[in-house]
Amino acid sequence: METVLLVISILLIIIVLLQSSKAEDAAHIFSGGGSDLFKNRKERGSELVITRVTFLLGMAFFVICLVSMFV
């Protein structure tokens, strides 16, 4: 169980690092360049896949932690 949790956590770290940087957009709030910051953007292609994989890995990590806590 611990090995699976370790593998999922490493994959989760890697996939989060692959995501596009949204911190750059947040920096525009303080510099005053946020005219298109809150514009509705849809994720497409690889961005959508990475977001969904991140969600699935996060849920798997959460569930395995809960299961291992009660076992």
C-alpha positions, -999 to +999 in steps of 0.1 A: +000+000+000+028+024+008+045+017-025+014+026-044+010+058-024+047+067-031+043+061-068+010+081-070+026+110-051+056+111-074+034+110-105+012+138-089+043+160-084+055+154-119+021+161-135+016+193-114+050+206-126+039+200-162+009+222-159+010+257-174+019+284-150-011+302-138+010+322-113+021+345-141-015+355-146-020+361-109+010+384-109-009+408-133-033+415-105-007+435-086+009+451-116-024+463-130-022+443-162-052+421-154-076+432-181-079+396-195-071+378-162-107+368-155-116+360-191-132+327-195-107+303-210-114+267-219-087+242-215-080+222-247-058+194-259-029+185-236-039+211-210-073+193-205-056+159-203-031+171-177-058+187-156-079+155-157-049+133-148-041+156-119-076+154-106-076+116-109-042+112-092-053+136-064-085+116-058-065+083-058-040+098-034-068+109-011-087+076-012-056+055-006-047+078+024-082+073+039-081+036+033-047+032+048-057+052+079-085+028+087-066-004+079 
